[in-house]
Amino acid sequence: MTPADKLNLCGILVSGAGSTVAMAGVFFQMNGYFAIKWRDIPAQLWTVFAKMRSGGVAGALSQLNVDARLGETKKEDRGKSLFGFYCVLFGFLLQMLGSGLLFWALFGSNGSVACKAVG
């Protein structure tokens, strides 16, 4: 594995970790809107898409309004929301770092095809 390949792998892993952390952060930020547990989100997404397929956008919005009314009974935990905000920021920072590693692999590796084509 060449140094450029290692940088590419690191960039992909760091960017993927950043995306994952940011997605978790968004979930934490939305804690006052969800009446469901995190593990139920895929099933809920499937339900909304099924409603959209059978009833169009109006059907999906109807399902989402039901979900929103169920979520009103749950109060927002502002500390959890702030934690989610910090997770989103940290996730974006990881994505930027991963992007930097990918650029370094592309343009900073001596002897790579990209550097020969650019230089």
NORCORDA-V914202 format. One record per backbone hydrogen bond with DSSP energy under -1.0 kcal/mol. CO is the residue of the C=O (numbers start at 0). NH is the residue of the N-H. E is the energy in kcal/mol with one decimal. If there is no record, write none. Layout:
co->CO nh->NH e->E
co->CO nh->NH e->E
//
This chain:
co->1 nh->5 e->-2.2
co->2 nh->6 e->-2.4
co->3 nh->7 e->-2.5
co->4 nh->8 e->-2.6
co->5 nh->9 e->-2.6
co->6 nh->10 e->-2.9
co->7 nh->11 e->-2.5
co->8 nh->12 e->-2.6
co->9 nh->13 e->-3.0
co->10 nh->14 e->-2.3
co->11 nh->15 e->-2.5
co->12 nh->16 e->-2.4
co->13 nh->17 e->-2.3
co->14 nh->18 e->-2.2
co->15 nh->19 e->-2.2
co->16 nh->20 e->-2.7
co->17 nh->21 e->-2.4
co->18 nh->22 e->-2.4
co->19 nh->23 e->-2.2
co->20 nh->24 e->-2.2
co->21 nh->25 e->-2.2
co->22 nh->26 e->-1.9
co->23 nh->27 e->-2.3
co->24 nh->28 e->-2.4
co->25 nh->29 e->-1.7
co->27 nh->30 e->-1.3
co->29 nh->32 e->-2.3
co->36 nh->39 e->-1.6
co->37 nh->40 e->-1.3
co->39 nh->43 e->-2.2
co->40 nh->44 e->-2.9
co->41 nh->45 e->-2.2
co->42 nh->46 e->-2.1
co->43 nh->47 e->-2.3
co->44 nh->48 e->-2.5
co->45 nh->49 e->-2.5
co->46 nh->50 e->-2.3
co->47 nh->51 e->-2.1
co->48 nh->52 e->-2.3
co->49 nh->53 e->-2.3
co->50 nh->54 e->-3.3
co->51 nh->55 e->-1.7
co->54 nh->58 e->-1.1
co->55 nh->59 e->-1.8
co->56 nh->60 e->-2.8
co->57 nh->61 e->-2.1
co->58 nh->62 e->-2.0
co->59 nh->63 e->-2.5
co->60 nh->64 e->-2.3
co->61 nh->65 e->-1.8
co->62 nh->66 e->-2.3
co->63 nh->67 e->-2.5
co->64 nh->68 e->-2.3
co->65 nh->69 e->-2.1
co->66 nh->70 e->-2.0
co->67 nh->71 e->-1.1
co->70 nh->73 e->-1.2
co->76 nh->80 e->-2.1
co->77 nh->81 e->-2.4
co->78 nh->82 e->-2.3
co->79 nh->83 e->-2.2
co->80 nh->84 e->-2.1
co->81 nh->85 e->-2.2
co->82 nh->86 e->-2.2
co->83 nh->87 e->-2.4
co->84 nh->88 e->-2.3
co->85 nh->89 e->-2.7
co->86 nh->90 e->-2.8
co->87 nh->91 e->-2.5
co->88 nh->92 e->-2.1
co->89 nh->93 e->-2.4
co->90 nh->94 e->-2.2
co->91 nh->95 e->-2.4
co->92 nh->96 e->-2.3
co->93 nh->97 e->-2.7
co->94 nh->98 e->-2.3
co->95 nh->99 e->-2.3
co->96 nh->100 e->-2.2
co->97 nh->101 e->-2.2
co->98 nh->102 e->-2.5
co->99 nh->103 e->-2.5
co->100 nh->104 e->-2.4
co->101 nh->105 e->-1.9
co->102 nh->106 e->-3.2
co->103 nh->107 e->-2.3
co->108 nh->111 e->-1.5
co->111 nh->115 e->-1.9
co->112 nh->116 e->-2.2
co->113 nh->117 e->-2.2
co->114 nh->118 e->-3.1
//
